[in-house]
């Protein structure tokens, strides 16, 4: 269950990272409230997951999920670059997350 909580925390991290784009420097009320809510939920869920997952592993996976999700969102919604070097770097992050999960398996 802690791994599922960590994944959901990572998804909320994607939500607040993407939300920052829509807050216009926290000058728009509803996007700012949704972004702040996503931040709070993400951090609380991370804290809960870290009860049972090693700190370094949990934090790295949480930020990795946030990074990968945000990059994918940027590619799909904002037509961000998809050059091969960028995609290879994203693949390295994915392999790093998988590796951390495998060496942390109980």
C-alpha positions as CSV (number, residue, x, y, z in Angstrom):
1,X,0.0,0.0,0.0
2,X,2.8,2.6,0.7
3,X,3.9,2.2,-3.0
4,X,0.4,3.0,-4.2
5,X,0.3,6.0,-1.9
6,X,3.6,7.1,-3.3
7,X,2.4,6.8,-6.9
8,X,-0.7,8.9,-6.1
9,X,1.5,11.5,-4.3
10,X,3.6,11.6,-7.5
11,X,0.5,12.2,-9.6
12,X,-0.5,15.1,-7.4
13,X,3.0,16.5,-7.8
14,X,2.3,16.5,-11.6
15,X,-0.9,18.3,-10.9
16,X,0.7,21.1,-8.9
17,X,3.6,21.4,-11.3
18,X,1.2,21.8,-14.3
19,X,-1.0,24.0,-12.2
20,X,1.8,26.5,-11.7
21,X,1.6,27.2,-15.4
22,X,-2.0,28.3,-15.0
23,X,-1.8,30.3,-11.8
24,X,-0.1,33.3,-13.6
25,X,2.2,33.8,-10.7
26,X,-0.5,33.0,-8.2
27,X,-2.7,35.9,-9.4
28,X,-5.6,33.7,-10.6
29,X,-7.7,32.5,-7.7
30,X,-9.0,29.1,-8.8
31,X,-5.9,27.8,-10.5
32,X,-3.9,28.9,-7.4
33,X,-6.2,27.2,-5.0
34,X,-6.2,24.0,-7.0
35,X,-2.4,24.1,-7.3
36,X,-1.9,24.7,-3.6
37,X,-4.3,21.9,-2.8
38,X,-2.4,19.6,-5.1
39,X,0.8,20.6,-3.3
40,X,-0.6,19.9,0.1
41,X,-2.1,16.5,-0.9
42,X,1.1,15.5,-2.6
43,X,3.3,16.3,0.4
44,X,1.0,14.7,2.9
45,X,0.7,11.5,0.8
46,X,4.5,11.4,0.4
47,X,4.9,11.7,4.2
48,X,2.5,8.8,4.7
49,X,4.3,6.7,2.2
50,X,7.7,7.5,3.8
51,X,6.6,5.7,7.0
52,X,7.4,2.4,5.2
53,X,9.6,3.4,2.3
54,X,13.2,4.5,2.7
55,X,13.5,8.3,2.5
56,X,15.9,8.6,-0.4
57,X,14.1,6.0,-2.4
58,X,10.7,7.5,-1.8
59,X,11.7,11.1,-2.5
60,X,13.6,10.1,-5.7
61,X,10.6,8.1,-7.0
62,X,8.2,10.9,-6.0
63,X,10.2,13.6,-7.9
64,X,10.7,11.2,-10.8
65,X,7.0,10.6,-11.2
66,X,6.5,14.3,-11.0
67,X,9.2,15.0,-13.6
68,X,8.1,12.4,-16.1
69,X,4.4,13.2,-15.8
70,X,5.1,16.9,-16.2
71,X,7.3,16.3,-19.2
72,X,4.7,14.1,-20.8
73,X,2.0,16.7,-20.1
74,X,4.2,19.4,-21.7
75,X,4.7,17.3,-24.8
76,X,1.1,16.4,-25.2
77,X,-0.6,19.7,-24.3
78,X,2.1,22.4,-24.9
79,X,3.9,20.7,-27.8
80,X,7.2,20.7,-25.9
81,X,10.3,19.3,-27.7
82,X,10.5,15.6,-28.3
83,X,14.0,15.4,-29.6
84,X,15.8,12.1,-29.2
85,X,18.2,13.3,-26.5
86,X,15.4,14.7,-24.4
87,X,13.5,11.4,-24.7
88,X,16.6,9.4,-23.8
89,X,17.1,11.5,-20.7
90,X,13.5,10.8,-19.7
91,X,14.1,7.1,-20.2
92,X,17.0,7.3,-17.9
93,X,14.7,8.7,-15.2
94,X,12.3,5.9,-15.8
95,X,15.0,3.3,-15.5
96,X,16.3,5.0,-12.3
97,X,12.8,4.8,-10.7
98,X,12.4,1.2,-11.7
99,X,15.9,0.4,-10.3
100,X,15.1,2.1,-7.0
101,X,11.9,0.2,-6.7
102,X,13.6,-3.1,-7.4
103,X,16.4,-2.6,-4.9
104,X,13.9,-1.5,-2.3
105,X,11.6,-4.5,-2.7
106,X,10.8,-6.1,0.7
